[in-house]
């Protein structure tokens, strides 16, 4: 079976009027979720083997101590399995949020390009922010979109994002600003003069924020159903025609290699 290309459009994307789509939404999130469950397995197997070896006729420690250690290992595995299951569930919810956003973004017209899971570079990839959920390239410019699928309730108060009445520890607004700044630096040489206008957008695919669309110091925070209307409502950027958009897309595609 032939493996599908990463530049694999959604069904119907080849038809006139549809945006070009690159990448797979939620791909990296699912991988991280898988690794979050199975990374302790090799260490657990080594420790279990050591405990069993110690209980053989020529033990490395008393059989009673080996039995206690093995029992403790089993108990720890049981507790950790619940914890890792919750973590995997969170990753799965994140992937589902990216899929919902991708489905909404498929409604963008043909002059747009939508890239899912765009890899980041340098230290950002090592700190756990390894990709930008969605990058949109269209007449108004380039958009870095960070998708959150939280249970809520989500509220925007000034520059703070709150779940209930508690500000989130890692603000998605700060995260997407960094992503947008990184993209702007990378894209600047491809479009001389004014450079490429890059905006950050936080999209809530789960609980809708209140208000459903707001501006936090230049970063848009929107509910899922407002994402496409928001980007389409913006005027075309000066000196960012088809040629400049294709140049920006070419730079972004190099990140997938």
C-alpha positions in Angstrom: 0.0 0.0 0.0 1.4 3.4 -1.0 1.9 5.7 1.9 0.0 9.0 1.4 2.0 12.2 0.8 2.2 14.7 3.6 0.8 17.2 1.0 -2.4 15.2 0.9 -5.5 17.3 0.3 -8.8 16.5 2.0 -11.5 14.9 -0.1 -12.6 17.5 -2.7 -9.6 19.8 -2.2 -8.7 19.4 -5.8 -11.9 21.0 -6.8 -12.0 24.7 -7.8 -12.5 27.0 -4.8 -10.8 24.8 -2.1 -7.8 25.7 -0.1 -4.6 23.7 -0.5 -4.0 21.5 2.6 -0.6 20.2 3.8 0.1 17.9 6.7 -1.9 15.9 9.2 -3.7 17.5 12.1 -2.9 16.0 15.5 -0.1 13.8 14.3 2.5 14.9 16.7 0.1 15.1 19.7 -0.9 11.4 19.2 2.8 10.4 19.1 3.6 12.3 22.3 0.5 10.7 23.9 1.8 7.2 22.9 5.3 7.9 24.2 3.9 9.3 27.5 2.4 5.9 28.3 5.1 3.6 27.1 8.4 5.3 28.0 8.5 3.8 31.5 8.1 0.2 30.1 11.8 -0.6 29.4 12.8 0.5 32.9 10.0 -1.5 34.5 11.0 -4.6 32.6 14.6 -4.3 33.7 13.6 -3.8 37.3 11.2 -6.7 37.2 13.9 -8.9 35.7 16.3 -7.9 38.4 13.7 -8.8 41.1 13.0 -12.1 39.6 16.7 -12.9 39.2 17.2 -12.1 42.8 14.6 -14.7 43.8 16.5 -17.5 41.9 18.4 -20.2 43.9 21.5 -18.0 43.9 19.9 -14.7 44.9 21.5 -11.3 44.8 19.3 -10.3 47.7 17.0 -12.1 50.1 13.9 -13.7 48.6 11.7 -11.8 51.0 13.2 -8.5 49.9 12.9 -9.5 46.2 9.2 -10.4 46.7 8.5 -7.0 48.5 10.3 -5.1 45.7 8.3 -7.0 43.0 5.1 -6.3 44.8 6.0 -2.6 45.1 6.8 -2.5 41.4 3.4 -4.0 40.6 1.6 -1.5 42.8 3.5 1.4 41.3 2.7 0.2 37.8 -1.0 0.1 38.7 -0.9 3.7 40.0 1.1 4.9 37.1 -1.1 3.2 34.6 -4.1 5.4 35.7 -1.9 8.5 35.6 -0.6 7.7 32.1 -4.1 6.9 30.9 -5.3 10.4 32.0 -2.3 11.9 30.2 -3.0 10.0 27.0 -6.6 11.1 27.2 -5.5 14.8 27.4 -3.2 14.2 24.3 -6.1 12.6 22.5 -8.4 15.5 23.3 -5.7 17.9 21.9 -5.5 15.8 18.7 -9.3 15.9 18.4 -9.3 19.7 18.8 -6.7 20.0 16.0 -8.9 17.8 13.8 -12.0 19.9 14.4 -10.0 23.1 13.6 -8.7 21.4 10.4 -12.3 20.6 9.4 -13.3 24.2 9.8 -10.2 25.5 8.0 -11.1 23.3 5.0 -13.8 25.9 4.2 -11.1 28.5 3.2 -11.1 29.5 -0.5 -8.5 28.5 -3.0 -6.2 31.5 -2.5 -5.4 30.1 0.9 -2.9 27.4 2.0 -3.4 25.5 5.3 -0.4 23.7 6.8 -1.0 21.4 9.8 1.6 20.5 12.4 4.4 22.8 11.1 7.6 21.8 12.9 9.3 24.5 15.0 13.1 25.0 15.1 15.8 25.2 17.7 15.1 25.3 21.4 11.3 25.5 20.9 11.2 21.9 19.6 13.1 20.7 22.7 10.9 22.5 25.2 7.7 20.6 24.1 6.4 23.2 21.7 7.6 21.2 18.8 5.1 22.3 16.2 2.6 25.0 15.3 -0.8 23.4 15.2 -1.9 25.2 12.0 -0.3 27.8 9.8 -2.5 29.7 7.3 -1.2 31.6 4.3 -3.7 33.9 2.6 -4.3 37.4 1.2 -4.3 39.0 4.7 -0.9 37.4 5.6 0.2 34.4 7.7 -1.5 33.1 10.8 -0.1 30.9 13.5 -3.0 29.1 15.0 -2.8 27.4 18.4 -5.8 25.1 19.1 -7.0 24.2 22.6 -9.7 21.6 23.3 -10.4 22.5 27.0 -13.5 21.5 29.0 -13.8 25.0 30.3 -15.5 27.3 31.2 -12.9 29.5 29.5 -12.9 33.2 30.1 -10.8 36.0 28.7 -10.0 38.8 31.3 -7.7 41.4 30.1 -4.4 39.6 29.1 -5.3 36.5 31.1 -6.9 33.3 30.0 -8.9 31.7 32.8 -10.4 28.3 33.2 -13.1 28.8 35.7 -11.6 31.6 37.8 -8.0 30.3 37.7 -5.5 31.8 35.2 -3.8 29.0 33.2 -0.2 28.3 34.1 1.0 28.2 30.5 -0.9 30.9 28.5 -1.7 29.9 24.9 -1.6 33.6 24.1 2.1 33.8 25.1 2.8 30.5 23.3 1.3 31.6 20.0 3.0 35.0 20.1 6.3 33.2 20.2 5.3 31.0 17.3 4.2 33.9 15.3 7.5 35.8 16.0 9.5 32.8 15.0 7.6 32.4 11.7 8.0 36.1 11.0 11.8 35.9 11.4 11.9 32.8 9.2 9.7 34.3 6.5 11.2 37.8 6.4 13.9 37.0 3.8 11.3 35.5 1.4 9.4 38.7 1.0 11.6 41.8 0.8 10.5 45.2 1.8 7.6 45.1 4.2 8.2 41.5 5.1 5.4 39.0 5.9 2.6 40.0 8.3 2.2 37.2 10.8 -0.6 37.1 13.4 -1.1 34.7 16.3 -4.5 33.2 16.8 -5.7 31.0 19.7 -8.7 28.9 18.8 -10.8 27.1 21.3 -12.3 23.9 19.8 -13.9 22.7 23.0 -15.5 25.1 25.5 -16.0 28.4 23.7 -14.4 31.4 25.4 -16.3 34.3 26.8 -16.3 36.6 24.8 -16.3 34.3 21.8 -13.9 36.6 19.9 -11.5 39.0 21.5 -8.1 40.7 21.0 -5.4 40.2 23.6 -2.7 42.7 22.8 -2.8 42.0 19.1 -3.4 38.2 19.5 -6.9 37.0 18.4 -8.7 34.6 20.8 -11.7 33.0 19.1 -14.2 30.2 19.4 -13.9 27.5 16.7 -16.9 28.8 14.7 -15.3 32.3 14.6 -12.0 31.1 13.2 -12.7 31.1 9.5 -14.9 34.2 9.6 -12.2 36.1 11.5 -9.4 35.5 9.0 -11.7 36.1 6.0 -12.8 39.4 7.5 -9.3 40.9 7.4 -8.2 43.1 4.4 -5.5 41.9 2.0 -2.0 42.8 3.2 0.0 45.3 1.1 2.6 43.7 -1.2 1.5 40.1 -0.3 0.1 38.8 -3.6 0.1 35.3 -5.0 3.8 35.4 -5.8 4.7 36.4 -2.2 2.3 33.9 -0.7 3.9 31.1 -2.8 7.3 32.1 -1.6 6.1 32.0 2.0 4.6 28.6 1.5 7.9 27.3 0.0 9.8 28.4 3.1 7.2 26.7 5.4 7.3 23.4 3.4 11.0 23.2 4.0 10.3 22.7 7.7 8.7 19.3 6.9 11.9 17.9 5.3 
